[in-house]
């Protein structure tokens, strides 16, 4: 479903070049749920933007559903994102003057889908994330956890190839975080949707099938990732 091949990226400011990512390579299979784990400054946000086609790498290739998005022009890339990529944001990014249902429907508006079909799909997804009764309310009437459920439903409505969840539990308390992760795991299992969860929380990452760990712009090996987790576990206990 997603293949990152020898991706490097640097930011240029005048004559100064700052490397951010160095030779990143990994694959994600259809239907997998993986975590991209890293602390602030590790490069995970830059890698997310590259995988989502919001930036182009300095070097390397990124394939999604068999297409190398690095080679696409801006118009083709915008079309590709609408058809193949879904987003879940830390801050929900809901439109305040639209109802919950209208927020979920919005991606289909841009695809000129008939209103009756949009409504039917939105209501079905709201039922799947557990808030069908909130369909005609507005975001301000919802809790943070409920707003994130709306964001999840919206990300699924175009039936994308892959969903990028950027710190999806970052604004939530522990109990609500657990509920949101449970919803994502259930959707991953029942809909076979591919999820890439970007997080700095190891507890969240450990709920996924596989962890890809970034540190200072490079991938850690599985042994290094396990060792980092063991050290973190000892720190928590102490």
Beta strands, then each sheet from edge to edge (+ up, - down):
strand 1: 2-13
strand 2: 16-28
strand 3: 33-37
strand 4: 59-64
strand 5: 67-68
strand 6: 85-88
strand 7: 162-166
strand 8: 194-199
strand 9: 210-215
strand 10: 218-219
sheet 1: 2+ 1- 4+ 5-
sheet 2: 6+ 7+ 8+ 3+ 9+ 10-
end
